Amino acid sequence: IKFALPGLILQLLSQVSECTKNLIGEVVLTGAGLKLDVLTFVAFQAPFSLLPLLAGAFFLWTPQVSHDFANMWQIL
């Protein structure tokens, strides 16, 4: 088994982000002065979830990405 420290850091960061998202969702949906229904919360949260994904795509983009996307379009 080959250990990869960047992979571990990425997994830990992912878990912390997901837990934070769930905690914020719980607070927003149940009280704290800002009661939202589930659909409104998802519509509010989606753009903020897209920002880190776009940043990652920007920094990791290669011409191979668009070629792979075109090949896998039917599956997506």
All heavy atoms as a GROMACS GRO file, in nm:
protein
  588
    1ILE      N    1   0.085  -0.117   0.000
    1ILE     CA    2   0.000   0.000   0.000
    1ILE      C    3   0.090   0.123   0.000
    1ILE      O    4   0.180   0.135   0.082
    1ILE     CB    5  -0.090   0.002   0.124
    1ILE    CG1    6  -0.185  -0.117   0.121
    1ILE    CG2    7  -0.167   0.132   0.129
    1ILE    CD1    8  -0.272  -0.130   0.244
    2LYS      N    9   0.062   0.212  -0.094
    2LYS     CA   10   0.140   0.335  -0.104
    2LYS      C   11   0.062   0.449  -0.041
    2LYS      O   12  -0.052   0.475  -0.078
    2LYS     CB   13   0.170   0.366  -0.250
    2LYS     CG   14   0.255   0.487  -0.269
    2LYS     CD   15   0.283   0.513  -0.415
    2LYS     CE   16   0.358   0.643  -0.428
    2LYS     NZ   17   0.372   0.681  -0.569
    3PHE      N   18   0.121   0.513   0.056
    3PHE     CA   19   0.056   0.624   0.127
    3PHE      C   20   0.084   0.754   0.053
    3PHE      O   21   0.197   0.784   0.017
    3PHE     CB   22   0.109   0.633   0.270
    3PHE     CG   23   0.052   0.747   0.347
    3PHE    CD1   24  -0.078   0.743   0.394
    3PHE    CD2   25   0.128   0.860   0.371
    3PHE    CE1   26  -0.132   0.849   0.465
    3PHE    CE2   27   0.077   0.966   0.442
    3PHE     CZ   28  -0.054   0.961   0.490
    4ALA      N   29  -0.021   0.832   0.031
    4ALA     CA   30  -0.007   0.962  -0.035
    4ALA      C   31  -0.060   1.070   0.058
    4ALA      O   32  -0.180   1.078   0.083
    4ALA     CB   33  -0.082   0.963  -0.167
    5LEU      N   34   0.029   1.151   0.110
    5LEU     CA   35  -0.009   1.257   0.203
    5LEU      C   36  -0.104   1.359   0.140
    5LEU      O   37  -0.202   1.398   0.206
    5LEU     CB   38   0.116   1.327   0.259
    5LEU     CG   39   0.088   1.434   0.364
    5LEU    CD1   40   0.018   1.374   0.486
    5LEU    CD2   41   0.218   1.502   0.404
    6PRO      N   42  -0.083   1.402   0.016
    6PRO     CA   43  -0.181   1.495  -0.043
    6PRO      C   44  -0.322   1.435  -0.051
    6PRO      O   45  -0.421   1.506  -0.032
    6PRO     CB   46  -0.126   1.523  -0.183
    6PRO     CG   47   0.019   1.496  -0.172
    6PRO     CD   48   0.032   1.384  -0.073
    7GLY      N   49  -0.332   1.307  -0.076
    7GLY     CA   50  -0.463   1.241  -0.078
    7GLY      C   51  -0.529   1.242   0.058
    7GLY      O   52  -0.650   1.266   0.070
    8LEU      N   53  -0.452   1.218   0.163
    8LEU     CA   54  -0.505   1.221   0.298
    8LEU      C   55  -0.552   1.362   0.336
    8LEU      O   56  -0.661   1.379   0.391
    8LEU     CB   57  -0.399   1.174   0.399
    8LEU     CG   58  -0.439   1.184   0.546
    8LEU    CD1   59  -0.552   1.086   0.577
    8LEU    CD2   60  -0.320   1.161   0.636
    9ILE      N   61  -0.472   1.461   0.302
    9ILE     CA   62  -0.509   1.599   0.331
    9ILE      C   63  -0.637   1.637   0.255
    9ILE      O   64  -0.726   1.700   0.312
    9ILE     CB   65  -0.393   1.694   0.298
    9ILE    CG1   66  -0.277   1.670   0.395
    9ILE    CG2   67  -0.437   1.840   0.302
    9ILE    CD1   68  -0.150   1.741   0.360
   10LEU      N   69  -0.647   1.596   0.131
   10LEU     CA   70  -0.766   1.624   0.052
   10LEU      C   71  -0.890   1.557   0.112
   10LEU      O   72  -0.997   1.619   0.120
   10LEU     CB   73  -0.746   1.579  -0.092
   10LEU     CG   74  -0.857   1.613  -0.190
   10LEU    CD1   75  -0.872   1.763  -0.204
   10LEU    CD2   76  -0.829   1.550  -0.324
   11GLN      N   77  -0.877   1.434   0.156
   11GLN     CA   78  -0.989   1.363   0.218
   11GLN      C   79  -1.031   1.431   0.350
   11GLN      O   80  -1.151   1.446   0.377
   11GLN     CB   81  -0.952   1.217   0.245
   11GLN     CG   82  -0.947   1.132   0.122
   11GLN     CD   83  -1.086   1.107   0.066
   11GLN    OE1   84  -1.183   1.098   0.138
   11GLN    NE2   85  -1.094   1.098  -0.065
   12LEU      N   86  -0.934   1.468   0.431
   12LEU     CA   87  -0.966   1.535   0.558
   12LEU      C   88  -1.033   1.670   0.534
   12LEU      O   89  -1.131   1.704   0.600
   12LEU     CB   90  -0.840   1.552   0.642
   12LEU     CG   91  -0.780   1.423   0.698
   12LEU    CD1   92  -0.646   1.452   0.766
   12LEU    CD2   93  -0.875   1.355   0.793
   13LEU      N   94  -0.982   1.746   0.438
   13LEU     CA   95  -1.042   1.874   0.405
   13LEU      C   96  -1.184   1.856   0.351
   13LEU      O   97  -1.275   1.932   0.384
   13LEU     CB   98  -0.955   1.948   0.303
   13LEU     CG   99  -0.998   2.088   0.264
   13LEU    CD1  100  -0.997   2.179   0.386
   13LEU    CD2  101  -0.908   2.142   0.157
   14SER      N  102  -1.203   1.753   0.273
   14SER     CA  103  -1.336   1.723   0.220
   14SER      C  104  -1.434   1.689   0.332
   14SER      O  105  -1.549   1.736   0.332
   14SER     CB  106  -1.327   1.606   0.122
   14SER     OG  107  -1.453   1.560   0.085
   15GLN      N  108  -1.391   1.610   0.428
   15GLN     CA  109  -1.478   1.573   0.539
   15GLN      C  110  -1.513   1.694   0.626
   15GLN      O  111  -1.628   1.710   0.668
   15GLN     CB  112  -1.411   1.465   0.625
   15GLN     CG  113  -1.403   1.330   0.557
   15GLN     CD  114  -1.540   1.275   0.527
   15GLN    OE1  115  -1.630   1.277   0.610
   15GLN    NE2  116  -1.558   1.229   0.406
   16VAL      N  117  -1.415   1.779   0.652
   16VAL     CA  118  -1.440   1.899   0.732
   16VAL      C  119  -1.538   1.991   0.658
   16VAL      O  120  -1.632   2.045   0.718
   16VAL     CB  121  -1.309   1.973   0.764
   16VAL    CG1  122  -1.334   2.112   0.821
   16VAL    CG2  123  -1.225   1.890   0.860
   17SER      N  124  -1.520   2.006   0.529
   17SER     CA  125  -1.610   2.090   0.450
   17SER      C  126  -1.752   2.034   0.449
   17SER      O  127  -1.849   2.109   0.463
   17SER     CB  128  -1.559   2.102   0.306
   17SER     OG  129  -1.434   2.163   0.303
   18GLU      N  130  -1.767   1.905   0.432
   18GLU     CA  131  -1.900   1.843   0.430
   18GLU      C  132  -1.967   1.855   0.566
   18GLU      O  133  -2.088   1.886   0.574
   18GLU     CB  134  -1.888   1.696   0.390
   18GLU     CG  135  -2.020   1.627   0.373
   18GLU     CD  136  -2.101   1.676   0.254
   18GLU    OE1  137  -2.044   1.736   0.162
   18GLU    OE2  138  -2.224   1.654   0.256
   19CYS      N  139  -1.895   1.834   0.673
   19CYS     CA  140  -1.953   1.848   0.807
   19CYS      C  141  -1.994   1.993   0.834
   19CYS      O  142  -2.101   2.018   0.891
   19CYS     CB  143  -1.854   1.803   0.914
   19CYS     SG  144  -1.826   1.625   0.912
   20THR      N  145  -1.912   2.087   0.792
   20THR     CA  146  -1.946   2.228   0.808
   20THR      C  147  -2.071   2.263   0.730
   20THR      O  148  -2.160   2.332   0.780
   20THR     CB  149  -1.828   2.316   0.763
   20THR    OG1  150  -1.712   2.280   0.837
   20THR    CG2  151  -1.858   2.463   0.783
   21LYS      N  152  -2.080   2.214   0.607
   21LYS     CA  153  -2.199   2.239   0.525
   21LYS      C  154  -2.324   2.183   0.592
   21LYS      O  155  -2.429   2.249   0.597
   21LYS     CB  156  -2.182   2.176   0.387
   21LYS     CG  157  -2.305   2.190   0.298
   21LYS     CD  158  -2.291   2.109   0.171
   21LYS     CE  159  -2.306   1.964   0.201
   21LYS     NZ  160  -2.429   1.901   0.168
   22ASN      N  161  -2.314   2.063   0.646
   22ASN     CA  162  -2.430   2.001   0.712
   22ASN      C  163  -2.469   2.076   0.839
   22ASN      O  164  -2.587   2.092   0.868
   22ASN     CB  165  -2.401   1.855   0.744
   22ASN     CG  166  -2.396   1.771   0.620
   22ASN    OD1  167  -2.452   1.806   0.517
   22ASN    ND2  168  -2.329   1.658   0.628
   23LEU      N  169  -2.371   2.122   0.916
   23LEU     CA  170  -2.401   2.198   1.037
   23LEU      C  171  -2.466   2.332   1.004
   23LEU      O  172  -2.563   2.372   1.069
   23LEU     CB  173  -2.274   2.220   1.119
   23LEU     CG  174  -2.221   2.097   1.191
   23LEU    CD1  175  -2.085   2.127   1.252
   23LEU    CD2  176  -2.318   2.051   1.296
   24ILE      N  177  -2.415   2.400   0.904
   24ILE     CA  178  -2.476   2.527   0.863
   24ILE      C  179  -2.618   2.503   0.813
   24ILE      O  180  -2.710   2.579   0.844
   24ILE     CB  181  -2.390   2.597   0.757
   24ILE    CG1  182  -2.259   2.646   0.820
   24ILE    CG2  183  -2.465   2.712   0.691
   24ILE    CD1  184  -2.158   2.697   0.721
   25GLY      N  185  -2.637   2.396   0.738
   25GLY     CA  186  -2.771   2.363   0.690
   25GLY      C  187  -2.866   2.334   0.803
   25GLY      O  188  -2.982   2.378   0.801
   26GLU      N  189  -2.820   2.265   0.904
   26GLU     CA  190  -2.905   2.235   1.020
   26GLU      C  191  -2.945   2.362   1.093
   26GLU      O  192  -3.061   2.380   1.131
   26GLU     CB  193  -2.830   2.141   1.114
   26GLU     CG  194  -2.910   2.096   1.233
   26GLU     CD  195  -3.021   1.999   1.198
   26GLU    OE1  196  -3.014   1.935   1.092
   26GLU    OE2  197  -3.116   1.989   1.277
   27VAL      N  198  -2.851   2.453   1.112
   27VAL     CA  199  -2.880   2.578   1.181
   27VAL      C  200  -2.978   2.662   1.100
   27VAL      O  201  -3.075   2.716   1.153
   27VAL     CB  202  -2.750   2.657   1.209
   27VAL    CG1  203  -2.779   2.799   1.254
   27VAL    CG2  204  -2.665   2.584   1.311
   28VAL      N  205  -2.956   2.670   0.970
   28VAL     CA  206  -3.042   2.754   0.885
   28VAL      C  207  -3.182   2.695   0.874
   28VAL      O  208  -3.281   2.769   0.875
   28VAL     CB  209  -2.978   2.770   0.746
   28VAL    CG1  210  -3.076   2.831   0.647
   28VAL    CG2  211  -2.853   2.856   0.755
   29LEU      N  212  -3.192   2.564   0.865
   29LEU     CA  213  -3.323   2.502   0.846
   29LEU      C  214  -3.405   2.494   0.974
   29LEU      O  215  -3.528   2.487   0.969
   29LEU     CB  216  -3.308   2.362   0.787
   29LEU     CG  217  -3.258   2.358   0.642
   29LEU    CD1  218  -3.232   2.215   0.599
   29LEU    CD2  219  -3.357   2.424   0.548
   30THR      N  220  -3.340   2.495   1.090
   30THR     CA  221  -3.416   2.477   1.214
   30THR      C  222  -3.430   2.603   1.297
   30THR      O  223  -3.502   2.602   1.395
   30THR     CB  224  -3.350   2.369   1.302
   30THR    OG1  225  -3.216   2.408   1.331
   30THR    CG2  226  -3.352   2.235   1.234
   31GLY      N  227  -3.361   2.708   1.263
   31GLY     CA  228  -3.376   2.827   1.346
   31GLY      C  229  -3.270   2.930   1.318
   31GLY      O  230  -3.234   2.953   1.204
   32ALA      N  231  -3.222   2.991   1.421
   32ALA     CA  232  -3.120   3.097   1.416
   32ALA      C  233  -3.171   3.220   1.343
   32ALA      O  234  -3.096   3.292   1.281
   32ALA     CB  235  -2.991   3.046   1.353
   33GLY      N  236  -3.304   3.243   1.347
   33GLY     CA  237  -3.360   3.363   1.290
   33GLY      C  238  -3.378   3.362   1.140
   33GLY      O  239  -3.434   3.454   1.084
   34LEU      N  240  -3.329   3.260   1.072
   34LEU     CA  241  -3.338   3.253   0.927
   34LEU      C  242  -3.395   3.117   0.889
   34LEU      O  243  -3.323   3.025   0.858
   34LEU     CB  244  -3.200   3.273   0.864
   34LEU     CG  245  -3.191   3.274   0.713
   34LEU    CD1  246  -3.265   3.397   0.658
   34LEU    CD2  247  -3.047   3.278   0.669
   35LYS      N  248  -3.525   3.104   0.894
   35LYS     CA  249  -3.589   2.976   0.863
   35LYS      C  250  -3.613   2.966   0.713
   35LYS      O  251  -3.683   3.047   0.655
   35LYS     CB  252  -3.720   2.962   0.938
   35LYS     CG  253  -3.701   2.939   1.085
   35LYS     CD  254  -3.820   2.868   1.140
   35LYS     CE  255  -3.783   2.819   1.279
   35LYS     NZ  256  -3.855   2.706   1.320
   36LEU      N  257  -3.553   2.867   0.652
   36LEU     CA  258  -3.569   2.841   0.510
   36LEU      C  259  -3.622   2.700   0.489
   36LEU      O  260  -3.591   2.610   0.567
   36LEU     CB  261  -3.435   2.854   0.437
   36LEU     CG  262  -3.367   2.990   0.440
   36LEU    CD1  263  -3.231   2.980   0.374
   36LEU    CD2  264  -3.451   3.094   0.371
   37ASP      N  265  -3.697   2.681   0.381
   37ASP     CA  266  -3.733   2.544   0.347
   37ASP      C  267  -3.615   2.480   0.274
   37ASP      O  268  -3.519   2.547   0.236
   37ASP     CB  269  -3.860   2.542   0.261
   37ASP     CG  270  -3.841   2.615   0.131
   37ASP    OD1  271  -3.814   2.737   0.134
   37ASP    OD2  272  -3.851   2.551   0.026
   38VAL      N  273  -3.622   2.352   0.253
   38VAL     CA  274  -3.508   2.277   0.199
   38VAL      C  275  -3.472   2.324   0.058
   38VAL      O  276  -3.355   2.343   0.027
   38VAL     CB  277  -3.540   2.126   0.200
   38VAL    CG1  278  -3.428   2.047   0.135
   38VAL    CG2  279  -3.562   2.077   0.341
   39LEU      N  280  -3.570   2.344  -0.029
   39LEU     CA  281  -3.543   2.384  -0.166
   39LEU      C  282  -3.477   2.522  -0.172
   39LEU      O  283  -3.382   2.543  -0.248
   39LEU     CB  284  -3.672   2.383  -0.248
   39LEU     CG  285  -3.656   2.411  -0.396
   39LEU    CD1  286  -3.565   2.307  -0.460
   39LEU    CD2  287  -3.791   2.411  -0.463
   40THR      N  288  -3.523   2.614  -0.090
   40THR     CA  289  -3.462   2.747  -0.086
   40THR      C  290  -3.320   2.740  -0.034
   40THR      O  291  -3.231   2.808  -0.084
   40THR     CB  292  -3.546   2.841   0.003
   40THR    OG1  293  -3.680   2.840  -0.043
   40THR    CG2  294  -3.492   2.981   0.001
   41PHE      N  295  -3.297   2.655   0.065
   41PHE     CA  296  -3.161   2.641   0.118
   41PHE      C  297  -3.066   2.585   0.013
   41PHE      O  298  -2.954   2.633  -0.003
   41PHE     CB  299  -3.160   2.551   0.242
   41PHE     CG  300  -3.022   2.524   0.292
   41PHE    CD1  301  -2.948   2.625   0.352
   41PHE    CD2  302  -2.965   2.399   0.279
   41PHE    CE1  303  -2.819   2.601   0.398
   41PHE    CE2  304  -2.836   2.374   0.324
   41PHE     CZ  305  -2.764   2.476   0.385
   42VAL      N  306  -3.110   2.486  -0.062
   42VAL     CA  307  -3.026   2.427  -0.167
   42VAL      C  308  -2.999   2.532  -0.275
   42VAL      O  309  -2.886   2.542  -0.325
   42VAL     CB  310  -3.092   2.301  -0.225
   42VAL    CG1  311  -3.018   2.253  -0.349
   42VAL    CG2  312  -3.095   2.191  -0.121
   43ALA      N  313  -3.100   2.610  -0.313
   43ALA     CA  314  -3.080   2.714  -0.413
   43ALA      C  315  -2.983   2.821  -0.363
   43ALA      O  316  -2.908   2.880  -0.440
   43ALA     CB  317  -3.214   2.777  -0.450
   44PHE      N  318  -2.984   2.847  -0.233
   44PHE     CA  319  -2.892   2.944  -0.173
   44PHE      C  320  -2.750   2.888  -0.163
   44PHE      O  321  -2.652   2.958  -0.184
   44PHE     CB  322  -2.944   2.981  -0.034
   44PHE     CG  323  -2.852   3.067   0.046
   44PHE    CD1  324  -2.838   3.201   0.017
   44PHE    CD2  325  -2.780   3.014   0.151
   44PHE    CE1  326  -2.753   3.282   0.091
   44PHE    CE2  327  -2.695   3.093   0.226
   44PHE     CZ  328  -2.681   3.227   0.195
   45GLN      N  329  -2.740   2.760  -0.134
   45GLN     CA  330  -2.611   2.696  -0.110
   45GLN      C  331  -2.537   2.658  -0.238
   45GLN      O  332  -2.414   2.660  -0.242
   45GLN     CB  333  -2.633   2.571  -0.026
   45GLN     CG  334  -2.511   2.488  -0.006
   45GLN     CD  335  -2.545   2.349   0.042
   45GLN    OE1  336  -2.660   2.314   0.055
   45GLN    NE2  337  -2.444   2.271   0.067
   46ALA      N  338  -2.608   2.627  -0.344
   46ALA     CA  339  -2.546   2.576  -0.466
   46ALA      C  340  -2.438   2.667  -0.525
   46ALA      O  341  -2.330   2.618  -0.561
   46ALA     CB  342  -2.654   2.545  -0.569
   47PRO      N  343  -2.461   2.797  -0.536
   47PRO     CA  344  -2.354   2.882  -0.591
   47PRO      C  345  -2.228   2.881  -0.506
   47PRO      O  346  -2.117   2.887  -0.559
   47PRO     CB  347  -2.416   3.022  -0.595
   47PRO     CG  348  -2.562   2.999  -0.594
   47PRO     CD  349  -2.584   2.873  -0.516
   48PHE      N  350  -2.244   2.873  -0.374
   48PHE     CA  351  -2.126   2.871  -0.287
   48PHE      C  352  -2.052   2.737  -0.295
   48PHE      O  353  -1.933   2.730  -0.267
   48PHE     CB  354  -2.166   2.902  -0.144
   48PHE     CG  355  -2.219   3.041  -0.128
   48PHE    CD1  356  -2.354   3.063  -0.112
   48PHE    CD2  357  -2.134   3.150  -0.134
   48PHE    CE1  358  -2.404   3.192  -0.099
   48PHE    CE2  359  -2.182   3.279  -0.122
   48PHE     CZ  360  -2.317   3.300  -0.105
   49SER      N  361  -2.122   2.632  -0.332
   49SER     CA  362  -2.057   2.503  -0.354
   49SER      C  363  -1.986   2.501  -0.489
   49SER      O  364  -1.888   2.430  -0.507
   49SER     CB  365  -2.159   2.390  -0.348
   49SER     OG  366  -2.219   2.385  -0.221
   50LEU      N  367  -2.038   2.576  -0.583
   50LEU     CA  368  -1.979   2.579  -0.717
   50LEU      C  369  -1.846   2.656  -0.719
   50LEU      O  370  -1.757   2.621  -0.797
   50LEU     CB  371  -2.078   2.642  -0.815
   50LEU     CG  372  -2.035   2.650  -0.960
   50LEU    CD1  373  -2.015   2.510  -1.018
   50LEU    CD2  374  -2.138   2.726  -1.041
   51LEU      N  375  -1.831   2.757  -0.636
   51LEU     CA  376  -1.710   2.840  -0.639
   51LEU      C  377  -1.581   2.760  -0.618
   51LEU      O  378  -1.486   2.776  -0.696
   51LEU     CB  379  -1.721   2.953  -0.537
   51LEU     CG  380  -1.824   3.061  -0.572
   51LEU    CD1  381  -1.833   3.163  -0.459
   51LEU    CD2  382  -1.789   3.128  -0.702
   52PRO      N  383  -1.569   2.674  -0.515
   52PRO     CA  384  -1.444   2.598  -0.502
   52PRO      C  385  -1.423   2.499  -0.617
   52PRO      O  386  -1.310   2.473  -0.656
   52PRO     CB  387  -1.458   2.524  -0.370
   52PRO     CG  388  -1.583   2.569  -0.307
   52PRO     CD  389  -1.658   2.653  -0.402
   53LEU      N  390  -1.532   2.447  -0.672
   53LEU     CA  391  -1.518   2.356  -0.785
   53LEU      C  392  -1.464   2.428  -0.908
   53LEU      O  393  -1.378   2.376  -0.979
   53LEU     CB  394  -1.652   2.290  -0.817
   53LEU     CG  395  -1.707   2.198  -0.709
   53LEU    CD1  396  -1.848   2.153  -0.745
   53LEU    CD2  397  -1.617   2.078  -0.691
   54LEU      N  398  -1.513   2.548  -0.932
   54LEU     CA  399  -1.463   2.627  -1.044
   54LEU      C  400  -1.317   2.667  -1.024
   54LEU      O  401  -1.238   2.668  -1.118
   54LEU     CB  402  -1.549   2.750  -1.066
   54LEU     CG  403  -1.688   2.726  -1.122
   54LEU    CD1  404  -1.765   2.857  -1.131
   54LEU    CD2  405  -1.681   2.658  -1.258
   55ALA      N  406  -1.281   2.700  -0.900
   55ALA     CA  407  -1.142   2.736  -0.871
   55ALA      C  408  -1.050   2.616  -0.897
   55ALA      O  409  -0.944   2.631  -0.957
   55ALA     CB  410  -1.128   2.783  -0.727
   56GLY      N  411  -1.093   2.498  -0.853
   56GLY     CA  412  -1.013   2.379  -0.879
   56GLY      C  413  -1.002   2.349  -1.027
   56GLY      O  414  -0.895   2.312  -1.077
   57ALA      N  415  -1.111   2.366  -1.100
   57ALA     CA  416  -1.109   2.343  -1.245
   57ALA      C  417  -1.016   2.443  -1.314
   57ALA      O  418  -0.945   2.408  -1.408
   57ALA     CB  419  -1.249   2.351  -1.302
   58PHE      N  420  -1.016   2.566  -1.267
   58PHE     CA  421  -0.931   2.668  -1.327
   58PHE      C  422  -0.783   2.634  -1.310
   58PHE      O  423  -0.704   2.644  -1.404
   58PHE     CB  424  -0.962   2.804  -1.265
   58PHE     CG  425  -0.873   2.914  -1.316
   58PHE    CD1  426  -0.895   2.969  -1.441
   58PHE    CD2  427  -0.769   2.963  -1.238
   58PHE    CE1  428  -0.814   3.072  -1.488
   58PHE    CE2  429  -0.688   3.064  -1.284
   58PHE     CZ  430  -0.710   3.118  -1.410
   59PHE      N  431  -0.744   2.593  -1.189
   59PHE     CA  432  -0.602   2.568  -1.162
   59PHE      C  433  -0.554   2.433  -1.215
   59PHE      O  434  -0.435   2.415  -1.238
   59PHE     CB  435  -0.574   2.578  -1.012
   59PHE     CG  436  -0.580   2.719  -0.962
   59PHE    CD1  437  -0.682   2.759  -0.876
   59PHE    CD2  438  -0.486   2.812  -1.000
   59PHE    CE1  439  -0.688   2.890  -0.830
   59PHE    CE2  440  -0.491   2.943  -0.955
   59PHE     CZ  441  -0.593   2.981  -0.870
   60LEU      N  442  -0.645   2.338  -1.234
   60LEU     CA  443  -0.604   2.205  -1.280
   60LEU      C  444  -0.639   2.179  -1.425
   60LEU      O  445  -0.626   2.067  -1.473
   60LEU     CB  446  -0.670   2.099  -1.190
   60LEU     CG  447  -0.633   2.106  -1.042
   60LEU    CD1  448  -0.713   2.006  -0.961
   60LEU    CD2  449  -0.483   2.083  -1.024
   61TRP      N  450  -0.685   2.279  -1.497
   61TRP     CA  451  -0.731   2.260  -1.635
   61TRP      C  452  -0.614   2.228  -1.728
   61TRP      O  453  -0.509   2.290  -1.723
   61TRP     CB  454  -0.801   2.387  -1.684
   61TRP     CG  455  -0.861   2.368  -1.819
   61TRP    CD1  456  -0.805   2.397  -1.939
   61TRP    CD2  457  -0.989   2.312  -1.846
   61TRP    NE1  458  -0.891   2.365  -2.039
   61TRP    CE2  459  -1.004   2.312  -1.986
   61TRP    CE3  460  -1.091   2.263  -1.767
   61TRP    CZ2  461  -1.119   2.264  -2.046
   61TRP    CZ3  462  -1.205   2.216  -1.827
   61TRP    CH2  463  -1.218   2.217  -1.965
   62THR      N  464  -0.636   2.128  -1.814
   62THR     CA  465  -0.544   2.096  -1.922
   62THR      C  466  -0.629   2.072  -2.047
   62THR      O  467  -0.749   2.046  -2.037
   62THR     CB  468  -0.462   1.969  -1.891
   62THR    OG1  469  -0.551   1.858  -1.880
   62THR    CG2  470  -0.380   1.984  -1.765
   63PRO      N  471  -0.570   2.077  -2.165
   63PRO     CA  472  -0.648   2.049  -2.287
   63PRO      C  473  -0.708   1.908  -2.288
   63PRO      O  474  -0.810   1.883  -2.352
   63PRO     CB  475  -0.546   2.065  -2.399
   63PRO     CG  476  -0.442   2.156  -2.343
   63PRO     CD  477  -0.436   2.125  -2.197
   64GLN      N  478  -0.648   1.817  -2.214
   64GLN     CA  479  -0.700   1.680  -2.208
   64GLN      C  480  -0.837   1.675  -2.141
   64GLN      O  481  -0.917   1.587  -2.170
   64GLN     CB  482  -0.600   1.592  -2.132
   64GLN     CG  483  -0.636   1.446  -2.125
   64GLN     CD  484  -0.632   1.378  -2.262
   64GLN    OE1  485  -0.554   1.420  -2.348
   64GLN    NE2  486  -0.714   1.278  -2.281
   65VAL      N  487  -0.868   1.771  -2.054
   65VAL     CA  488  -0.996   1.773  -1.984
   65VAL      C  489  -1.111   1.783  -2.083
   65VAL      O  490  -1.210   1.709  -2.074
   65VAL     CB  491  -1.001   1.887  -1.880
   65VAL    CG1  492  -1.139   1.901  -1.821
   65VAL    CG2  493  -0.899   1.863  -1.772
   66SER      N  494  -1.103   1.876  -2.177
   66SER     CA  495  -1.212   1.891  -2.274
   66SER      C  496  -1.224   1.768  -2.363
   66SER      O  497  -1.335   1.728  -2.400
   66SER     CB  498  -1.194   2.018  -2.357
   66SER     OG  499  -1.067   2.020  -2.416
   67HIS      N  500  -1.114   1.705  -2.398
   67HIS     CA  501  -1.118   1.582  -2.476
   67HIS      C  502  -1.186   1.470  -2.398
   67HIS      O  503  -1.272   1.397  -2.451
   67HIS     CB  504  -0.976   1.541  -2.516
   67HIS     CG  505  -0.971   1.418  -2.598
   67HIS    ND1  506  -0.953   1.293  -2.543
   67HIS    CD2  507  -0.984   1.400  -2.732
   67HIS    CE1  508  -0.953   1.203  -2.639
   67HIS    NE2  509  -0.972   1.265  -2.755
   68ASP      N  510  -1.150   1.453  -2.272
   68ASP     CA  511  -1.213   1.351  -2.187
   68ASP      C  512  -1.360   1.380  -2.165
   68ASP      O  513  -1.443   1.289  -2.163
   68ASP     CB  514  -1.142   1.341  -2.052
   68ASP     CG  515  -1.000   1.286  -2.065
   68ASP    OD1  516  -0.972   1.222  -2.168
   68ASP    OD2  517  -0.922   1.307  -1.972
   69PHE      N  518  -1.395   1.509  -2.150
   69PHE     CA  519  -1.535   1.546  -2.131
   69PHE      C  520  -1.618   1.507  -2.255
   69PHE      O  521  -1.728   1.454  -2.243
   69PHE     CB  522  -1.546   1.696  -2.106
   69PHE     CG  523  -1.686   1.743  -2.083
   69PHE    CD1  524  -1.749   1.723  -1.962
   69PHE    CD2  525  -1.756   1.806  -2.184
   69PHE    CE1  526  -1.879   1.766  -1.942
   69PHE    CE2  527  -1.885   1.850  -2.165
   69PHE     CZ  528  -1.947   1.830  -2.043
   70ALA      N  529  -1.563   1.534  -2.373
   70ALA     CA  530  -1.633   1.499  -2.497
   70ALA      C  531  -1.652   1.348  -2.509
   70ALA      O  532  -1.756   1.300  -2.557
   70ALA     CB  533  -1.559   1.553  -2.617
   71ASN      N  534  -1.552   1.271  -2.466
   71ASN     CA  535  -1.562   1.124  -2.473
   71ASN      C  536  -1.662   1.068  -2.372
   71ASN      O  537  -1.724   0.966  -2.398
   71ASN     CB  538  -1.426   1.061  -2.450
   71ASN     CG  539  -1.334   1.077  -2.570
   71ASN    OD1  540  -1.380   1.100  -2.681
   71ASN    ND2  541  -1.205   1.068  -2.544
   72MET      N  542  -1.677   1.131  -2.258
   72MET     CA  543  -1.763   1.080  -2.153
   72MET      C  544  -1.899   1.150  -2.145
   72MET      O  545  -1.974   1.126  -2.050
   72MET     CB  546  -1.691   1.094  -2.018
   72MET     CG  547  -1.568   1.013  -2.006
   72MET     SD  548  -1.609   0.838  -2.010
   72MET     CE  549  -1.453   0.765  -1.987
   73TRP      N  550  -1.932   1.233  -2.242
   73TRP     CA  551  -2.054   1.311  -2.235
   73TRP      C  552  -2.179   1.224  -2.217
   73TRP      O  553  -2.270   1.260  -2.144
   73TRP     CB  554  -2.067   1.398  -2.358
   73TRP     CG  555  -2.197   1.471  -2.363
   73TRP    CD1  556  -2.298   1.452  -2.450
   73TRP    CD2  557  -2.240   1.571  -2.272
   73TRP    NE1  558  -2.402   1.536  -2.422
   73TRP    CE2  559  -2.370   1.611  -2.311
   73TRP    CE3  560  -2.184   1.634  -2.161
   73TRP    CZ2  561  -2.443   1.708  -2.245
   73TRP    CZ3  562  -2.258   1.730  -2.096
   73TRP    CH2  563  -2.384   1.766  -2.137
   74GLN      N  564  -2.186   1.109  -2.282
   74GLN     CA  565  -2.303   1.024  -2.274
   74GLN      C  566  -2.324   0.972  -2.133
   74GLN      O  567  -2.437   0.952  -2.089
   74GLN     CB  568  -2.292   0.904  -2.371
   74GLN     CG  569  -2.284   0.942  -2.516
   74GLN     CD  570  -2.142   0.978  -2.560
   74GLN    OE1  571  -2.045   0.958  -2.488
   74GLN    NE2  572  -2.132   1.036  -2.679
   75ILE      N  573  -2.218   0.949  -2.062
   75ILE     CA  574  -2.228   0.897  -1.925
   75ILE      C  575  -2.268   1.010  -1.829
   75ILE      O  576  -2.341   0.986  -1.733
   75ILE     CB  577  -2.095   0.833  -1.881
   75ILE    CG1  578  -2.064   0.715  -1.970
   75ILE    CG2  579  -2.098   0.793  -1.735
   75ILE    CD1  580  -1.927   0.656  -1.949
   76LEU      N  581  -2.220   1.129  -1.855
   76LEU     CA  582  -2.251   1.241  -1.767
   76LEU      C  583  -2.395   1.280  -1.781
   76LEU      O  584  -2.461   1.323  -1.695
   76LEU     CB  585  -2.161   1.361  -1.799
   76LEU     CG  586  -2.012   1.338  -1.773
   76LEU    CD1  587  -1.933   1.459  -1.821
   76LEU    CD2  588  -1.985   1.314  -1.627
   0.00000   0.00000   0.00000
